[in-house]
Amino acid sequence: MTPEGMSAEKIADELSETPPSSAVSLQMSVDNYLDVIRGVLDLFARKKEMDTIYVSATISSDAIKRVLEALDIPSDRIYFVDCISHIMMGGSIQVDEHTTLVESPTMLENIMLKVEYLIKRSQAKEKLVVIDSINSLAIHNNNWILSEFLHILVSGLRSKETYTVILSVEEHSTPELSNMVNLVCDHGIRASEKEE
């Protein structure tokens, strides 16, 4: 597979065509992760002046912040619910007002509560919740529990007119996982495909 996939601009355009309260499944390849980040967080959310709640279950919030810095994407309106740093680094994590820690990706109820709290606290007219990634959450949780979590989370976000983007990594996906995500999403974007 070539590293070429959907451009950041095309990803942002597709997201812009969805109404608030939409849930979008965004399937990506490891190779086009940076385009996805730019498309979702910069060209889509920042242009619409949204507050973004980024649930990080694959990469630590610190690492994502460094990526944003390298891409010149301001992170002042991005709030992290970090489920992975505590497991990886224990007590040596530096937390700021933009980062909330959840002890483990198995604590799905805590993730929901933190997301809900950040949405209530946000003054922005439009909000976006990004789950990065469903594959990592699937490693730590059984499918039934994860499916229930997604249904409750996405239903709650819809009722608050909040956009939801669920990232999945194509190379690590299973048909069961894809079906689970498709059941809660209105629309799917395959960012890993080569543009014609």
C-alpha positions as CSV (number, residue, x, y, z in Angstrom):
1,M,0.0,0.0,0.0
2,T,1.3,3.4,-0.8
3,P,1.3,6.1,1.8
4,E,-0.9,8.3,-0.3
5,G,-4.4,8.7,0.9
6,M,-7.1,11.3,1.2
7,S,-5.7,14.8,1.6
8,A,-6.3,16.8,4.8
9,E,-8.4,19.2,2.8
10,K,-10.6,16.4,1.4
11,I,-11.1,15.0,4.9
12,A,-12.1,18.5,6.2
13,D,-14.5,19.0,3.2
14,E,-16.2,15.7,3.9
15,L,-16.6,16.5,7.6
16,S,-18.0,19.9,6.8
17,E,-20.8,18.4,4.8
18,T,-22.1,16.6,7.9
19,P,-24.6,18.3,10.2
20,P,-23.8,18.9,14.0
21,S,-24.7,15.8,16.1
22,S,-23.3,13.6,13.3
23,A,-21.1,10.6,14.2
24,V,-18.5,9.9,11.5
25,S,-16.3,6.8,11.2
26,L,-12.9,7.8,9.9
27,Q,-10.8,4.9,8.7
28,M,-7.2,5.7,8.2
29,S,-3.9,4.0,7.5
30,V,-0.9,4.4,9.8
31,D,0.7,6.3,6.9
32,N,-1.9,9.0,6.7
33,Y,-2.3,9.7,10.4
34,L,-0.9,13.2,10.1
35,D,-3.2,14.2,7.2
36,V,-6.1,13.0,9.3
37,I,-5.0,15.0,12.3
38,R,-4.6,18.1,10.1
39,G,-7.9,17.6,8.4
40,V,-9.9,17.0,11.5
41,L,-8.3,19.2,14.1
42,D,-7.0,22.1,12.0
43,L,-9.0,22.5,8.7
44,F,-12.3,21.3,10.2
45,A,-12.5,22.0,13.9
46,R,-10.3,25.1,14.1
47,K,-11.9,26.8,11.1
48,K,-15.3,26.3,12.6
49,E,-14.0,27.6,16.0
50,M,-15.0,24.4,17.7
51,D,-13.7,23.1,21.1
52,T,-12.4,19.6,20.5
53,I,-12.3,16.9,23.1
54,Y,-9.7,14.4,22.0
55,V,-9.9,10.9,23.7
56,S,-6.4,9.5,23.3
57,A,-6.2,5.7,23.7
58,T,-3.3,5.0,21.3
59,I,-0.8,7.8,21.7
60,S,-0.2,9.9,24.8
61,S,-1.6,13.4,24.9
62,D,1.9,14.7,25.2
63,A,2.9,13.0,21.9
64,I,-0.1,14.4,20.2
65,K,0.6,17.9,21.4
66,R,4.1,17.5,20.0
67,V,2.6,16.5,16.6
68,L,0.3,19.5,16.7
69,E,3.2,21.8,17.4
70,A,5.3,20.3,14.6
71,L,2.3,20.8,12.2
72,D,1.8,24.4,13.5
73,I,-1.7,23.5,14.7
74,P,-2.8,25.6,17.7
75,S,-4.0,23.4,20.6
76,D,-5.6,26.1,22.7
77,R,-9.1,24.7,21.9
78,I,-8.2,21.1,22.2
79,Y,-8.9,19.2,25.5
80,F,-7.5,15.7,26.0
81,V,-9.0,12.8,27.8
82,D,-5.8,10.7,28.0
83,C,-6.4,7.0,28.7
84,I,-2.9,5.7,27.9
85,S,-0.3,7.9,29.7
86,H,-1.1,6.6,33.2
87,I,-0.5,3.0,32.1
88,M,2.7,4.0,30.2
89,M,4.3,6.4,32.6
90,G,2.5,6.0,36.0
91,G,3.0,9.0,38.2
92,S,5.5,10.9,36.1
93,I,3.0,12.6,33.9
94,Q,2.8,16.4,33.6
95,V,-0.9,17.4,33.5
96,D,-2.2,20.8,32.5
97,E,-5.6,22.4,32.3
98,H,-6.1,20.9,28.8
99,T,-5.4,17.3,29.9
100,T,-7.5,15.0,32.0
101,L,-6.2,11.5,32.8
102,V,-8.2,8.3,32.9
103,E,-6.2,5.5,34.6
104,S,-6.8,2.9,31.9
105,P,-8.6,2.4,28.6
106,T,-10.8,-0.2,30.4
107,M,-12.4,2.6,32.4
108,L,-15.0,3.4,29.8
109,E,-17.5,5.0,32.2
110,N,-14.8,7.4,33.4
111,I,-14.0,8.3,29.8
112,M,-17.7,9.1,29.3
113,L,-17.9,11.2,32.5
114,K,-14.8,13.2,31.6
115,V,-16.1,13.9,28.0
116,E,-19.5,14.9,29.4
117,Y,-17.8,17.3,31.9
118,L,-15.6,18.9,29.2
119,I,-18.6,19.4,26.9
120,K,-20.6,21.1,29.7
121,R,-17.6,23.3,30.6
122,S,-17.1,24.4,26.9
123,Q,-18.4,27.8,25.9
124,A,-18.0,27.0,22.2
125,K,-21.1,27.1,20.0
126,E,-20.0,23.8,18.3
127,K,-18.0,21.0,19.7
128,L,-16.2,17.9,18.4
129,V,-15.3,14.7,20.2
130,V,-12.5,12.6,18.6
131,I,-11.9,9.0,19.7
132,D,-8.3,7.9,18.8
133,S,-8.6,5.1,18.3
134,I,-11.4,2.5,18.5
135,N,-8.7,-0.2,17.7
136,S,-6.9,0.6,21.0
137,L,-10.1,0.6,23.0
138,A,-10.9,-2.8,21.5
139,I,-7.6,-4.2,22.7
140,H,-8.5,-3.3,26.3
141,N,-12.2,-4.1,26.3
142,N,-14.4,-6.9,25.1
143,N,-16.6,-6.2,22.1
144,W,-19.9,-6.2,24.0
145,I,-18.8,-3.7,26.6
146,L,-17.2,-1.5,23.9
147,S,-20.3,-1.6,21.7
148,E,-22.5,-0.5,24.7
149,F,-20.0,2.3,25.5
150,L,-20.1,3.6,21.9
151,H,-24.0,3.5,21.8
152,I,-24.3,5.4,25.1
153,L,-21.5,7.9,24.2
154,V,-22.7,8.7,20.7
155,S,-26.3,9.0,21.7
156,G,-25.4,11.4,24.5
157,L,-23.2,13.5,22.1
158,R,-26.0,13.6,19.5
159,S,-28.4,15.0,22.1
160,K,-25.9,17.8,22.8
161,E,-25.5,18.6,19.0
162,T,-21.9,17.5,19.2
163,Y,-19.9,16.1,16.3
164,T,-18.2,12.7,16.9
165,V,-15.3,11.4,14.9
166,I,-14.3,7.8,15.6
167,L,-10.8,7.0,14.2
168,S,-9.9,3.4,13.3
169,V,-6.7,2.1,11.9
170,E,-7.3,0.0,8.8
171,E,-4.3,-2.3,9.4
172,H,-5.5,-3.2,12.9
173,S,-9.3,-3.5,12.2
174,T,-11.5,-6.5,12.2
175,P,-14.9,-7.0,10.6
176,E,-16.5,-7.1,14.0
177,L,-15.0,-3.8,15.0
178,S,-16.0,-2.1,11.7
179,N,-19.6,-3.3,12.1
180,M,-19.7,-2.0,15.7
181,V,-18.5,1.4,14.6
182,N,-20.8,1.5,11.5
183,L,-23.8,0.8,13.8
184,V,-23.4,4.0,15.7
185,C,-22.1,6.2,12.8
186,D,-24.1,8.1,10.2
187,H,-21.3,8.4,7.7
188,G,-18.0,6.8,7.0
189,I,-14.8,8.3,5.5
190,R,-12.0,6.1,4.2
191,A,-9.0,8.3,4.4
192,S,-6.6,5.5,3.6
193,E,-7.8,5.0,0.0
194,K,-5.8,6.5,-2.8
195,E,-7.6,9.4,-4.5
196,E,-8.6,8.6,-8.1
